[in-house]
Each structure stands twice: as C-alpha cells, then as structure tokens.
Amino acid sequence: MSTVRIATRGSAQARTQSEHVASLIRGAHPNLEVELVFVETTGDRRQDVSLHSIGGQGVFVKEVQNAVLDGRADIAVHSAKDLPSATADGLVIAAFGERRDPRDVLVGRSLADLAEGATVATGSVRRRAQLAALRPDLVFTELRGNIPTRLEKIPAGGAIVMAAAALEILGWSDRIAESLDIERMVPAVGQGAVAVECRADDARVLEVLGAVDHAETRRSVEIERAFLAELGSGCSLPIGGFDDGRRLRVFLASDDGSVHHHATLDTNPAGRSSDSLLDIARGAARDARRAVGG
C-alpha cells in the first residue's frame, strides 16, 4: 500500500481535521502518500430542516462510511460526536485523534450578558435543554449550516452555541464570548475528538492507524459511547456524556424537558479493567433512564 485515501465531508472543519489526520499518518509512515476523497452527506444537503427531524446523529457519516465500504477510500474521518453508538457493519474505529477542548461555547454574548428573553440559536436539543435550565427566559431558534454560515447567524442581542473544538481547529477561538463549564453544560458524547474508521478486515490500514491512535482519548470516548449505547442508538432525548480520565459526567433530560438528570461517576482507571469502566457507564445510563421516567 503506497497511498491512503481519506473519505471526508467537504466542509472547512471536516477538511481541516482530515488534513490533521493525514499529517499524523505521514509523520508515523513517511513513505505513505495520503489523499482526501470528498463526500457529500445527507446533513450537508438538507440545510433547510433541523438535524433532529432528519435523523440527528448519523446524518453526517453514512455516505462517508459508504465510501470506505465500497472501496473508494481506505479510511473515514469524522467528528466523534457525529457517530451513532453502534458501529456500522464492516467498519471499526481504528484510531481517535487527541481530544481538543470538549466544551460548548457561546458566540455573540456570554450567558450573563444576554438580556432577559434574548434569542440563542442552536440545532441541538441537548444544548437547548441545559441552557433552558440555566436561563428559563431564553428563546431558542434553529441553527444549521457550516461554521462560517453559522457565525453569520448570530441573533441581534443574542448568541449562538458551538463546540469549542470546531472553532479551535479553524483558528477562530477569538470569536468565543464564553466557554461553558462542563459542570453546567455536559458536552455531547465524543465532542472535541476525531474518530477514524476503516474496514474491519483491512489489516494493513489497521496497522497504519494503530500508530496514530491516542490511547487516553480512546479510553474516555469509549466510556462515553458505552453510556450512549446503553440508552439506545435511536434515542432522541437530550443526552450528554464526558469522561476526563477520572470522572464521567452524564446528562439526560425527558423529551418534554421537565426532568433533568445529572450524575458524576468515578472512572479513575486505577485497579479497574476496561470492561468494569464500561459497566460503570452502562449503569449510569440505566440510572439516568429511570430518573427521567423511561
């Protein structure tokens, strides 16, 4: 194998994070060529409707995964938060890039600077649920589009919510008005991390990606994904989960937003097996489901 082909969306964020993965591969394997294969996804085409209404998680990944499965590419690069909890048949997550800042951020105005009844734009039911608990007076509106487009849609006197990592990777962190503390705003599962998939039977590519896998990020995101998987890959409730290597913070709200569940669990790996850590996450999901009545 002399060339590794990376399937990726064509947005600035997706292209930049794929180029970063390409640089990691070149650094570990100087004799390999790496090229990008651009793929348009359902989420890219359907900018006129909310993500929640067209399937939410997964709408940015299926076509990229198909490019690997049908042989047009060797690997697929995704924002880990976009991946459903169930891995696609025939694929495996072979590497995670080192996690960037996992927090949600406000662009436009900070939470304290938002006037009573101010408008906040976000397409995430998780972000709406947690912000509404902090500021019940806020009014929410939908937000879609690539990052430059979203930055042009800040409501007058209001704010938009984004992932810190998305702005960081593009060098636009100076646009952040406030980074929201994880204790108050639990991020999406996998937020801030990049996941790299390949065919499960492609031993050569698995070996290539093994050299760029970030072990600490993998451990944390796998714990978060176990929490999400236990809730069910089709779950459409507002869900958050973040593991920092010592503690797992989880969030779940009922579909009507009337019940919110927060919990923090010890995931310090000392003396624990990987399976026991995943069991902690699964138990947290069962407790959360009971707490919100489902």
Secondary structure, 3 states (H helix, E strand, C coil): CCEEEEEECCCHHHHHHHHHHHHHHHHHCCCCEEEEEECCCHHHHCCCCCCHHHCCCCCCCHHHHHHHHCCCCCEEEEEHHHCCCCCCCCEEEEEECCCCCCCEEEECCCCCCCCCCCEEECCCHHHHHHHHHHCCCCEEECCCCCHHHHHCCCCCCCEEEEEHHHHHHCCCHHHEEEECCCCCCCCCCCCCCEEEEEECCCHHHHHHHHCCCCHHHHHHHHHHHHHHHHHCCCCCCCEEEEECCCEEEEEEECCCCCCEEEEEEECCCCCCCHHHHHHHHHHHHHHHHHHCCC
